[in-house]
């Protein structure tokens, strides 16, 4: 009886798939949209669905090898995907889909393969859409070659405060920092060169340290020290505004365990925030605005100041890099090859994730030319971003899918500094992108496994730090 049932099922499946497909002259409406993207060879399979279809067939080819997939969505086995991406310059994907009982054959789509390698993983935070209390959140490491995700630290394991601001020196887990808040709050600074500890960053000379950026040497961390507030809008198009009452930039010396306070970056009439070092470590970029209690009028401009890594001292003056009276800058990030600076531009303020108009811009550090990174931008928010260790890939957060949840996109950067079409971080099942009711933020490339001493984090011991004015 069981054998008969199996035969009937096979016959039914054969009759369904043998129905002649109606040819079309359009590309399939797939989600995520992977048509025409450029990917590293090591990336996890780009599994996708066809919108409105209850059954899908796909033939993927690299010119010398084919892989056939069928199901309710295109889920490509990892080994077969590896055999495809190992050779050739691109993949051709031929799709057939059954919609409303009718099979349709679509024009083939292409996926371009790049020989530029990408780092081992991404480290990011996943957070519930809460505003007043710290809901479930954690820091996770995602293997980019597969779908494996590892929880590095979750706030449910300690007083339920915020965990944030993970950062690495040039994508290297040998130099890492992480904040965690609450009753046992502190800052983990891990350095294989200078030692590791958990610190109490509070100090009479500074506010609480946030928004870190490592010096390429691994000896220094630039921090923004902010008094942060939030307010709610009464407009359907806007939900929340996050802004500063005070903000300055300081430098932490990992070797001497001392916060170095530069008066030029502590101007009481201005807000300084979002520091980031250049590739050679001789320039610190940051955002600066005239202080105001009206956040709709605050517009940050891009500044820089020279830095001597040998002495830990800054130059005597600030340099204005870019300003527009109608725009505001946040998150400057210099590529590690020293060619480009990527930053976020919105209408006002600096917490761009809540600004639908926020876009990414590039500064060519050789020519000084600045322009929107058009290939990366959408009709909705583009905000936080980070470079891969070889500067050939960027990851950035975007709300282009639904305007509410932040998801991660990766894009290839060509030799001329222009970007190829970005692709959504692949998932084992496409539906995971919508069923996970959390936002991704602070994505950082990381080229190795992150190991945390969680027993030390859970302990009550916090090492105090000292602070020193530089002049």
Buried (B, 14 or more C-beta within 10 A) or exposed (E): EEEEEEEEEEEEEEEEBEEEBEEEEEBBBBBBBBBBBBBBBBBBBBBBBBEEBEBBBBBBBBEEEBBEBBEBBBBBEEEBBBBBBEEBEBBBBBBBBBBEEEBBBBEBBBBBBBEBBBBBBBBBBBBEEEEEEBBEBBBBBBBBBBBEBEEBBBBEBBEBBBBBBBBBBBBBBBBBBBBBBBEBBBBBBBBEEBEBBBBEBBBEBBBBBBBBBBBBBBBBBBBBBBEBEEEEEEEEEEEEBBBBEEBBBBBBBBBBBBBBBBEBBBBEEBBBBBBBBBBEBEBBBBBBBEBEEEBEEBBBBBBBBBBEBEEBBBBEEBEEBBBEEEBBBBBBBBBBBEBBBBBBBBBBBBBBBBBBBBBBBBBBBEEEEBEEBEBBBBEBBBBBBBBBBBBBBBBBBBBBBEEEBBBBBBBBBEEEBEBBBBBBBBBBEBBEBEEEEBBBBBBBBBBBEBEBEEEEBEEEEBEEBEBEEBE
